[in-house]
Amino acid sequence: MLLLHPGFVRTEMTGHQGLIDVSESAAGLLARIDALGLEETGSFWHESGERLEF
């Protein structure tokens, strides 16, 4: 299991003030899912590839 942060995405929820668009966020999340394995189970990752603390 991984926890993934989509980033500050330009959507209605953010008043379209986000830093990245939906397709960029989705691409980053898919890249994280493809790159991470069982060793990272229980970790928290930003769509940009940065490991986050929680």
CHARMM internal coordinates of N, CA and C (Angstrom, degrees):
IC EDIT
DIST 1 N 1 CA 1.4328
DIST 1 CA 1 C 1.5272
ANGL 1 N 1 CA 1 C 109.49
DIST 1 C 2 N 1.3103
ANGL 1 CA 1 C 2 N 115.59
DIHE 1 N 1 CA 1 C 2 N 134.81
DIST 2 N 2 CA 1.4610
ANGL 1 C 2 N 2 CA 122.47
DIHE 1 CA 1 C 2 N 2 CA 175.87
DIST 2 CA 2 C 1.5173
ANGL 2 N 2 CA 2 C 109.30
DIHE 1 C 2 N 2 CA 2 C -122.19
DIST 2 C 3 N 1.3080
ANGL 2 CA 2 C 3 N 115.95
DIHE 2 N 2 CA 2 C 3 N 148.83
DIST 3 N 3 CA 1.4580
ANGL 2 C 3 N 3 CA 121.27
DIHE 2 CA 2 C 3 N 3 CA 169.54
DIST 3 CA 3 C 1.5147
ANGL 3 N 3 CA 3 C 106.51
DIHE 2 C 3 N 3 CA 3 C -103.63
DIST 3 C 4 N 1.3216
ANGL 3 CA 3 C 4 N 116.80
DIHE 3 N 3 CA 3 C 4 N 131.04
DIST 4 N 4 CA 1.4620
ANGL 3 C 4 N 4 CA 121.19
DIHE 3 CA 3 C 4 N 4 CA -176.89
DIST 4 CA 4 C 1.5203
ANGL 4 N 4 CA 4 C 110.88
DIHE 3 C 4 N 4 CA 4 C -123.55
DIST 4 C 5 N 1.3283
ANGL 4 CA 4 C 5 N 115.90
DIHE 4 N 4 CA 4 C 5 N 133.26
DIST 5 N 5 CA 1.4651
ANGL 4 C 5 N 5 CA 122.74
DIHE 4 CA 4 C 5 N 5 CA 176.85
DIST 5 CA 5 C 1.5220
ANGL 5 N 5 CA 5 C 107.05
DIHE 4 C 5 N 5 CA 5 C -102.78
DIST 5 C 6 N 1.3356
ANGL 5 CA 5 C 6 N 118.76
DIHE 5 N 5 CA 5 C 6 N 123.15
DIST 6 N 6 CA 1.4559
ANGL 5 C 6 N 6 CA 120.85
DIHE 5 CA 5 C 6 N 6 CA -175.89
DIST 6 CA 6 C 1.5202
ANGL 6 N 6 CA 6 C 114.80
DIHE 5 C 6 N 6 CA 6 C -75.35
DIST 6 C 7 N 1.3291
ANGL 6 CA 6 C 7 N 117.84
DIHE 6 N 6 CA 6 C 7 N -8.78
DIST 7 N 7 CA 1.4541
ANGL 6 C 7 N 7 CA 120.83
DIHE 6 CA 6 C 7 N 7 CA -174.90
DIST 7 CA 7 C 1.5249
ANGL 7 N 7 CA 7 C 110.29
DIHE 6 C 7 N 7 CA 7 C 91.18
DIST 7 C 8 N 1.3221
ANGL 7 CA 7 C 8 N 116.33
DIHE 7 N 7 CA 7 C 8 N 179.98
DIST 8 N 8 CA 1.4719
ANGL 7 C 8 N 8 CA 122.58
DIHE 7 CA 7 C 8 N 8 CA 179.31
DIST 8 CA 8 C 1.5261
ANGL 8 N 8 CA 8 C 106.57
DIHE 7 C 8 N 8 CA 8 C -89.48
DIST 8 C 9 N 1.3233
ANGL 8 CA 8 C 9 N 115.44
DIHE 8 N 8 CA 8 C 9 N 93.65
DIST 9 N 9 CA 1.4618
ANGL 8 C 9 N 9 CA 123.05
DIHE 8 CA 8 C 9 N 9 CA -168.75
DIST 9 CA 9 C 1.5282
ANGL 9 N 9 CA 9 C 110.77
DIHE 8 C 9 N 9 CA 9 C -95.14
DIST 9 C 10 N 1.3439
ANGL 9 CA 9 C 10 N 115.79
DIHE 9 N 9 CA 9 C 10 N 138.63
DIST 10 N 10 CA 1.4702
ANGL 9 C 10 N 10 CA 121.60
DIHE 9 CA 9 C 10 N 10 CA 177.14
DIST 10 CA 10 C 1.5281
ANGL 10 N 10 CA 10 C 109.51
DIHE 9 C 10 N 10 CA 10 C -72.16
DIST 10 C 11 N 1.3123
ANGL 10 CA 10 C 11 N 116.01
DIHE 10 N 10 CA 10 C 11 N 100.03
DIST 11 N 11 CA 1.4625
ANGL 10 C 11 N 11 CA 122.92
DIHE 10 CA 10 C 11 N 11 CA 177.70
DIST 11 CA 11 C 1.5197
ANGL 11 N 11 CA 11 C 108.48
DIHE 10 C 11 N 11 CA 11 C -140.23
DIST 11 C 12 N 1.3287
ANGL 11 CA 11 C 12 N 116.60
DIHE 11 N 11 CA 11 C 12 N 175.52
DIST 12 N 12 CA 1.4622
ANGL 11 C 12 N 12 CA 120.11
DIHE 11 CA 11 C 12 N 12 CA 174.19
DIST 12 CA 12 C 1.5199
ANGL 12 N 12 CA 12 C 110.73
DIHE 11 C 12 N 12 CA 12 C -59.26
DIST 12 C 13 N 1.3351
ANGL 12 CA 12 C 13 N 116.09
DIHE 12 N 12 CA 12 C 13 N -36.72
DIST 13 N 13 CA 1.4625
ANGL 12 C 13 N 13 CA 120.80
DIHE 12 CA 12 C 13 N 13 CA -177.83
DIST 13 CA 13 C 1.5289
ANGL 13 N 13 CA 13 C 111.86
DIHE 12 C 13 N 13 CA 13 C -60.11
DIST 13 C 14 N 1.3324
ANGL 13 CA 13 C 14 N 117.90
DIHE 13 N 13 CA 13 C 14 N -32.98
DIST 14 N 14 CA 1.4634
ANGL 13 C 14 N 14 CA 121.61
DIHE 13 CA 13 C 14 N 14 CA -179.92
DIST 14 CA 14 C 1.5239
ANGL 14 N 14 CA 14 C 111.64
DIHE 13 C 14 N 14 CA 14 C -99.23
DIST 14 C 15 N 1.3334
ANGL 14 CA 14 C 15 N 116.70
DIHE 14 N 14 CA 14 C 15 N 10.98
DIST 15 N 15 CA 1.4630
ANGL 14 C 15 N 15 CA 119.88
DIHE 14 CA 14 C 15 N 15 CA -177.29
DIST 15 CA 15 C 1.5186
ANGL 15 N 15 CA 15 C 111.86
DIHE 14 C 15 N 15 CA 15 C 64.76
DIST 15 C 16 N 1.3297
ANGL 15 CA 15 C 16 N 116.40
DIHE 15 N 15 CA 15 C 16 N 26.21
DIST 16 N 16 CA 1.4735
ANGL 15 C 16 N 16 CA 123.98
DIHE 15 CA 15 C 16 N 16 CA -178.30
DIST 16 CA 16 C 1.5257
ANGL 16 N 16 CA 16 C 111.87
DIHE 15 C 16 N 16 CA 16 C 59.07
DIST 16 C 17 N 1.3400
ANGL 16 CA 16 C 17 N 115.82
DIHE 16 N 16 CA 16 C 17 N 28.02
DIST 17 N 17 CA 1.4661
ANGL 16 C 17 N 17 CA 121.41
DIHE 16 CA 16 C 17 N 17 CA -179.65
DIST 17 CA 17 C 1.5227
ANGL 17 N 17 CA 17 C 112.63
DIHE 16 C 17 N 17 CA 17 C -101.63
DIST 17 C 18 N 1.3237
ANGL 17 CA 17 C 18 N 118.23
DIHE 17 N 17 CA 17 C 18 N 6.90
DIST 18 N 18 CA 1.4552
ANGL 17 C 18 N 18 CA 121.18
DIHE 17 CA 17 C 18 N 18 CA -177.96
DIST 18 CA 18 C 1.5175
ANGL 18 N 18 CA 18 C 113.26
DIHE 17 C 18 N 18 CA 18 C -64.04
DIST 18 C 19 N 1.3088
ANGL 18 CA 18 C 19 N 115.56
DIHE 18 N 18 CA 18 C 19 N 169.29
DIST 19 N 19 CA 1.4653
ANGL 18 C 19 N 19 CA 121.82
DIHE 18 CA 18 C 19 N 19 CA -178.32
DIST 19 CA 19 C 1.5231
ANGL 19 N 19 CA 19 C 113.18
DIHE 18 C 19 N 19 CA 19 C -91.61
DIST 19 C 20 N 1.3501
ANGL 19 CA 19 C 20 N 117.19
DIHE 19 N 19 CA 19 C 20 N -21.60
DIST 20 N 20 CA 1.4619
ANGL 19 C 20 N 20 CA 121.25
DIHE 19 CA 19 C 20 N 20 CA -179.16
DIST 20 CA 20 C 1.5179
ANGL 20 N 20 CA 20 C 109.61
DIHE 19 C 20 N 20 CA 20 C -133.47
DIST 20 C 21 N 1.3342
ANGL 20 CA 20 C 21 N 116.52
DIHE 20 N 20 CA 20 C 21 N 158.29
DIST 21 N 21 CA 1.4623
ANGL 20 C 21 N 21 CA 119.12
DIHE 20 CA 20 C 21 N 21 CA 178.40
DIST 21 CA 21 C 1.5269
ANGL 21 N 21 CA 21 C 109.84
DIHE 20 C 21 N 21 CA 21 C -89.84
DIST 21 C 22 N 1.3215
ANGL 21 CA 21 C 22 N 114.99
DIHE 21 N 21 CA 21 C 22 N 170.03
DIST 22 N 22 CA 1.4600
ANGL 21 C 22 N 22 CA 121.86
DIHE 21 CA 21 C 22 N 22 CA -174.71
DIST 22 CA 22 C 1.5290
ANGL 22 N 22 CA 22 C 111.77
DIHE 21 C 22 N 22 CA 22 C -58.75
DIST 22 C 23 N 1.3284
ANGL 22 CA 22 C 23 N 117.67
DIHE 22 N 22 CA 22 C 23 N -43.82
DIST 23 N 23 CA 1.4701
ANGL 22 C 23 N 23 CA 119.59
DIHE 22 CA 22 C 23 N 23 CA -177.80
DIST 23 CA 23 C 1.5294
ANGL 23 N 23 CA 23 C 111.76
DIHE 22 C 23 N 23 CA 23 C -66.18
DIST 23 C 24 N 1.3225
ANGL 23 CA 23 C 24 N 117.95
DIHE 23 N 23 CA 23 C 24 N -35.61
DIST 24 N 24 CA 1.4661
ANGL 23 C 24 N 24 CA 120.72
DIHE 23 CA 23 C 24 N 24 CA 177.18
DIST 24 CA 24 C 1.5346
ANGL 24 N 24 CA 24 C 110.36
DIHE 23 C 24 N 24 CA 24 C -66.65
DIST 24 C 25 N 1.3281
ANGL 24 CA 24 C 25 N 116.77
DIHE 24 N 24 CA 24 C 25 N -41.61
DIST 25 N 25 CA 1.4542
ANGL 24 C 25 N 25 CA 120.72
DIHE 24 CA 24 C 25 N 25 CA 177.60
DIST 25 CA 25 C 1.5229
ANGL 25 N 25 CA 25 C 110.71
DIHE 24 C 25 N 25 CA 25 C -62.50
DIST 25 C 26 N 1.3153
ANGL 25 CA 25 C 26 N 116.88
DIHE 25 N 25 CA 25 C 26 N -47.79
DIST 26 N 26 CA 1.4662
ANGL 25 C 26 N 26 CA 120.96
DIHE 25 CA 25 C 26 N 26 CA -179.11
DIST 26 CA 26 C 1.5235
ANGL 26 N 26 CA 26 C 111.23
DIHE 25 C 26 N 26 CA 26 C -61.23
DIST 26 C 27 N 1.3275
ANGL 26 CA 26 C 27 N 117.10
DIHE 26 N 26 CA 26 C 27 N -41.68
DIST 27 N 27 CA 1.4640
ANGL 26 C 27 N 27 CA 120.71
DIHE 26 CA 26 C 27 N 27 CA 178.79
DIST 27 CA 27 C 1.5314
ANGL 27 N 27 CA 27 C 110.66
DIHE 26 C 27 N 27 CA 27 C -62.64
DIST 27 C 28 N 1.3304
ANGL 27 CA 27 C 28 N 117.02
DIHE 27 N 27 CA 27 C 28 N -41.70
DIST 28 N 28 CA 1.4564
ANGL 27 C 28 N 28 CA 120.59
DIHE 27 CA 27 C 28 N 28 CA 178.39
DIST 28 CA 28 C 1.5210
ANGL 28 N 28 CA 28 C 112.09
DIHE 27 C 28 N 28 CA 28 C -64.88
DIST 28 C 29 N 1.3342
ANGL 28 CA 28 C 29 N 116.64
DIHE 28 N 28 CA 28 C 29 N -40.87
DIST 29 N 29 CA 1.4607
ANGL 28 C 29 N 29 CA 120.27
DIHE 28 CA 28 C 29 N 29 CA 178.58
DIST 29 CA 29 C 1.5221
ANGL 29 N 29 CA 29 C 110.97
DIHE 28 C 29 N 29 CA 29 C -64.56
DIST 29 C 30 N 1.3185
ANGL 29 CA 29 C 30 N 117.00
DIHE 29 N 29 CA 29 C 30 N -43.00
DIST 30 N 30 CA 1.4669
ANGL 29 C 30 N 30 CA 120.12
DIHE 29 CA 29 C 30 N 30 CA 178.07
DIST 30 CA 30 C 1.5238
ANGL 30 N 30 CA 30 C 111.38
DIHE 29 C 30 N 30 CA 30 C -63.31
DIST 30 C 31 N 1.3232
ANGL 30 CA 30 C 31 N 116.88
DIHE 30 N 30 CA 30 C 31 N -38.70
DIST 31 N 31 CA 1.4650
ANGL 30 C 31 N 31 CA 120.63
DIHE 30 CA 30 C 31 N 31 CA 177.75
DIST 31 CA 31 C 1.5245
ANGL 31 N 31 CA 31 C 110.55
DIHE 30 C 31 N 31 CA 31 C -62.86
DIST 31 C 32 N 1.3510
ANGL 31 CA 31 C 32 N 117.40
DIHE 31 N 31 CA 31 C 32 N -40.72
DIST 32 N 32 CA 1.4661
ANGL 31 C 32 N 32 CA 120.59
DIHE 31 CA 31 C 32 N 32 CA 177.69
DIST 32 CA 32 C 1.5269
ANGL 32 N 32 CA 32 C 110.19
DIHE 31 C 32 N 32 CA 32 C -63.69
DIST 32 C 33 N 1.3255
ANGL 32 CA 32 C 33 N 117.21
DIHE 32 N 32 CA 32 C 33 N -45.18
DIST 33 N 33 CA 1.4640
ANGL 32 C 33 N 33 CA 121.10
DIHE 32 CA 32 C 33 N 33 CA -179.29
DIST 33 CA 33 C 1.5261
ANGL 33 N 33 CA 33 C 110.36
DIHE 32 C 33 N 33 CA 33 C -60.16
DIST 33 C 34 N 1.3334
ANGL 33 CA 33 C 34 N 116.82
DIHE 33 N 33 CA 33 C 34 N -42.18
DIST 34 N 34 CA 1.4626
ANGL 33 C 34 N 34 CA 120.92
DIHE 33 CA 33 C 34 N 34 CA 179.72
DIST 34 CA 34 C 1.5281
ANGL 34 N 34 CA 34 C 112.67
DIHE 33 C 34 N 34 CA 34 C -68.21
DIST 34 C 35 N 1.3379
ANGL 34 CA 34 C 35 N 117.27
DIHE 34 N 34 CA 34 C 35 N -34.45
DIST 35 N 35 CA 1.4633
ANGL 34 C 35 N 35 CA 121.23
DIHE 34 CA 34 C 35 N 35 CA -172.39
DIST 35 CA 35 C 1.5266
ANGL 35 N 35 CA 35 C 113.84
DIHE 34 C 35 N 35 CA 35 C -86.03
DIST 35 C 36 N 1.3198
ANGL 35 CA 35 C 36 N 117.79
DIHE 35 N 35 CA 35 C 36 N -26.02
DIST 36 N 36 CA 1.4592
ANGL 35 C 36 N 36 CA 120.33
DIHE 35 CA 35 C 36 N 36 CA -172.82
DIST 36 CA 36 C 1.5212
ANGL 36 N 36 CA 36 C 111.19
DIHE 35 C 36 N 36 CA 36 C -96.07
DIST 36 C 37 N 1.3214
ANGL 36 CA 36 C 37 N 115.54
DIHE 36 N 36 CA 36 C 37 N 147.97
DIST 37 N 37 CA 1.4615
ANGL 36 C 37 N 37 CA 120.56
DIHE 36 CA 36 C 37 N 37 CA -177.19
DIST 37 CA 37 C 1.5133
ANGL 37 N 37 CA 37 C 112.40
DIHE 36 C 37 N 37 CA 37 C -128.51
DIST 37 C 38 N 1.3111
ANGL 37 CA 37 C 38 N 115.66
DIHE 37 N 37 CA 37 C 38 N -162.07
DIST 38 N 38 CA 1.4586
ANGL 37 C 38 N 38 CA 121.48
DIHE 37 CA 37 C 38 N 38 CA -176.95
DIST 38 CA 38 C 1.5245
ANGL 38 N 38 CA 38 C 113.02
DIHE 37 C 38 N 38 CA 38 C -60.14
DIST 38 C 39 N 1.3217
ANGL 38 CA 38 C 39 N 117.31
DIHE 38 N 38 CA 38 C 39 N -28.93
DIST 39 N 39 CA 1.4672
ANGL 38 C 39 N 39 CA 120.81
DIHE 38 CA 38 C 39 N 39 CA -179.29
DIST 39 CA 39 C 1.5222
ANGL 39 N 39 CA 39 C 111.73
DIHE 38 C 39 N 39 CA 39 C -62.82
DIST 39 C 40 N 1.3288
ANGL 39 CA 39 C 40 N 117.45
DIHE 39 N 39 CA 39 C 40 N -25.91
DIST 40 N 40 CA 1.4646
ANGL 39 C 40 N 40 CA 121.66
DIHE 39 CA 39 C 40 N 40 CA -177.28
DIST 40 CA 40 C 1.5356
ANGL 40 N 40 CA 40 C 112.30
DIHE 39 C 40 N 40 CA 40 C -96.44
DIST 40 C 41 N 1.3245
ANGL 40 CA 40 C 41 N 118.06
DIHE 40 N 40 CA 40 C 41 N 8.77
DIST 41 N 41 CA 1.4622
ANGL 40 C 41 N 41 CA 121.17
DIHE 40 CA 40 C 41 N 41 CA -179.99
DIST 41 CA 41 C 1.5244
ANGL 41 N 41 CA 41 C 110.20
DIHE 40 C 41 N 41 CA 41 C -53.04
DIST 41 C 42 N 1.3214
ANGL 41 CA 41 C 42 N 115.94
DIHE 41 N 41 CA 41 C 42 N 133.25
DIST 42 N 42 CA 1.4579
ANGL 41 C 42 N 42 CA 122.14
DIHE 41 CA 41 C 42 N 42 CA 178.84
DIST 42 CA 42 C 1.5129
ANGL 42 N 42 CA 42 C 114.38
DIHE 41 C 42 N 42 CA 42 C 84.08
DIST 42 C 43 N 1.3196
ANGL 42 CA 42 C 43 N 118.56
DIHE 42 N 42 CA 42 C 43 N 5.37
DIST 43 N 43 CA 1.4630
ANGL 42 C 43 N 43 CA 120.89
DIHE 42 CA 42 C 43 N 43 CA -179.40
DIST 43 CA 43 C 1.5326
ANGL 43 N 43 CA 43 C 110.50
DIHE 42 C 43 N 43 CA 43 C -97.74
DIST 43 C 44 N 1.3284
ANGL 43 CA 43 C 44 N 116.19
DIHE 43 N 43 CA 43 C 44 N 165.84
DIST 44 N 44 CA 1.4600
ANGL 43 C 44 N 44 CA 124.43
DIHE 43 CA 43 C 44 N 44 CA -175.28
DIST 44 CA 44 C 1.5198
ANGL 44 N 44 CA 44 C 108.00
DIHE 43 C 44 N 44 CA 44 C -119.23
DIST 44 C 45 N 1.3288
ANGL 44 CA 44 C 45 N 116.81
DIHE 44 N 44 CA 44 C 45 N 127.16
DIST 45 N 45 CA 1.4679
ANGL 44 C 45 N 45 CA 121.72
DIHE 44 CA 44 C 45 N 45 CA -174.07
DIST 45 CA 45 C 1.5208
ANGL 45 N 45 CA 45 C 111.56
DIHE 44 C 45 N 45 CA 45 C -130.61
DIST 45 C 46 N 1.3208
ANGL 45 CA 45 C 46 N 116.11
DIHE 45 N 45 CA 45 C 46 N 140.77
DIST 46 N 46 CA 1.4663
ANGL 45 C 46 N 46 CA 123.70
DIHE 45 CA 45 C 46 N 46 CA 172.95
DIST 46 CA 46 C 1.5198
ANGL 46 N 46 CA 46 C 107.63
DIHE 45 C 46 N 46 CA 46 C -84.15
DIST 46 C 47 N 1.3191
ANGL 46 CA 46 C 47 N 117.05
DIHE 46 N 46 CA 46 C 47 N 152.04
DIST 47 N 47 CA 1.4647
ANGL 46 C 47 N 47 CA 119.91
DIHE 46 CA 46 C 47 N 47 CA -179.79
DIST 47 CA 47 C 1.5203
ANGL 47 N 47 CA 47 C 112.55
DIHE 46 C 47 N 47 CA 47 C -59.01
DIST 47 C 48 N 1.3220
ANGL 47 CA 47 C 48 N 117.46
DIHE 47 N 47 CA 47 C 48 N -22.79
DIST 48 N 48 CA 1.4675
ANGL 47 C 48 N 48 CA 121.96
DIHE 47 CA 47 C 48 N 48 CA -179.14
DIST 48 CA 48 C 1.5328
ANGL 48 N 48 CA 48 C 112.32
DIHE 47 C 48 N 48 CA 48 C -76.67
DIST 48 C 49 N 1.3313
ANGL 48 CA 48 C 49 N 116.65
DIHE 48 N 48 CA 48 C 49 N -11.50
DIST 49 N 49 CA 1.4635
ANGL 48 C 49 N 49 CA 120.57
DIHE 48 CA 48 C 49 N 49 CA -179.34
DIST 49 CA 49 C 1.5053
ANGL 49 N 49 CA 49 C 113.91
DIHE 48 C 49 N 49 CA 49 C 106.33
DIST 49 C 50 N 1.3216
ANGL 49 CA 49 C 50 N 117.68
DIHE 49 N 49 CA 49 C 50 N -3.54
DIST 50 N 50 CA 1.4585
ANGL 49 C 50 N 50 CA 122.34
DIHE 49 CA 49 C 50 N 50 CA 179.71
DIST 50 CA 50 C 1.5284
ANGL 50 N 50 CA 50 C 109.95
DIHE 49 C 50 N 50 CA 50 C -78.19
DIST 50 C 51 N 1.3264
ANGL 50 CA 50 C 51 N 116.72
DIHE 50 N 50 CA 50 C 51 N 131.79
DIST 51 N 51 CA 1.4612
ANGL 50 C 51 N 51 CA 120.75
DIHE 50 CA 50 C 51 N 51 CA 174.72
DIST 51 CA 51 C 1.5237
ANGL 51 N 51 CA 51 C 107.92
DIHE 50 C 51 N 51 CA 51 C -78.61
DIST 51 C 52 N 1.3253
ANGL 51 CA 51 C 52 N 116.68
DIHE 51 N 51 CA 51 C 52 N 130.66
DIST 52 N 52 CA 1.4511
ANGL 51 C 52 N 52 CA 122.21
DIHE 51 CA 51 C 52 N 52 CA -177.43
DIST 52 CA 52 C 1.5214
ANGL 52 N 52 CA 52 C 110.78
DIHE 51 C 52 N 52 CA 52 C -108.45
DIST 52 C 53 N 1.3087
ANGL 52 CA 52 C 53 N 116.03
DIHE 52 N 52 CA 52 C 53 N 150.10
DIST 53 N 53 CA 1.4596
ANGL 52 C 53 N 53 CA 122.28
DIHE 52 CA 52 C 53 N 53 CA 175.88
DIST 53 CA 53 C 1.5231
ANGL 53 N 53 CA 53 C 108.36
DIHE 52 C 53 N 53 CA 53 C -95.17
DIST 53 C 54 N 1.3056
ANGL 53 CA 53 C 54 N 116.08
DIHE 53 N 53 CA 53 C 54 N 145.32
DIST 54 N 54 CA 1.4757
ANGL 53 C 54 N 54 CA 119.38
DIHE 53 CA 53 C 54 N 54 CA 175.82
DIST 54 CA 54 C 1.4974
ANGL 54 N 54 CA 54 C 111.29
DIHE 53 C 54 N 54 CA 54 C -134.94
END
COOR INIT
IC SEED 1 N 1 CA 1 C
IC BUILD
